[in-house]
Amino acid sequence: MSLIALAVFGTAVAYIVFFRILVRAGASNVMLVTLLIPVTALLSGNVFLGEPIQTKVILGAVIIGAGLLFIDGRVIIRLTGQRSTAR
């Protein structure tokens, strides 16, 4: 029963996040959310099942986060002050 509750809750949260990002950021950015699935699974396993989080897991989550920031590009634009001329 608890597994079903977690699955339903996780799916509901995923749909809400997906469609909010779709409205705010567009279709290309919403697909970046799929890269967060492993991080969410690891955090859920830690919170609900007490699974330990190892250092290499934290490092992997940081790499995924850095990749998302790089792919999105807004942070790089803010840091460099440059904007793309292509439209």
N, C-alpha and C positions, 0 to 999 in steps of 0.2 A: 504494500500500500504506500509506503513512504517513497519507494522508487517511482511510482506513478505520480505522486504529488510533486516530486522534484522534476520529473519530465514535463508535466503540465506547466508548472511554475516557470521553468527554464524556457520553454517554448513561448509562453506568453510574454515574458520579458524580452526575448529575442525579437518577436514580431513588433513589439512596441518600439524598441530601439531602432530596428530596421526601418520602419516607416517614418519615424521622426527624422532620422538622418536623411532618408530619401527626400522628404519635403524640404529640409533645410540645405542640404549640400548637393543634391543631385545624384543621378544614377551611378556615375563613375566613382564617386567617393563612398557611396553606400556599400560597394563591393569590398571595400577595405575592412569592413566589419568582420568578414569571414576569417581574416587573419587573427582575430581576437578569440576565436573558438577554443584553441588549445589553452590559452591563458585562463579563460573563464572556466574551463573544465578543471584545470589544476587548482584554481582558487576554490571552486565548489567542492572538490575532493578534500581539500584541507579543512574547509569550514564545516561541512556536513559529515564527513567520514573520518576526520582526524588524520588524514594522510600527511606525512611530513613533506615539507617543501625543501628541496636541496638547493645548494648554491648554484649548480648548473641550471636548475629550473628558473631561478631568479634571473640569471644571466640570459637565458633564452627569452624570457619575457621582456627584458630590457632591449634585446636585439630586435624583437618584434615591434616594440614601441618606437624605437629609433627608425626602423624601416617604414612604419606608418607615417611618422613625421616627415621623413624624406620623400616618400611617395606623394603625400598631400601637398607639400611645397610651401605652405603658408608660413611656416617658421623660417625657412630659408629666405623667403622674400622679406620678412621682417628683419632678419639679421643683416642681410646684405643691402636692403633698400632698393633692390632692383626689381623691375617688373618685366614680364615678358612682352615683347612687341608683337607677337603673333596673336591674331584674333580669329 
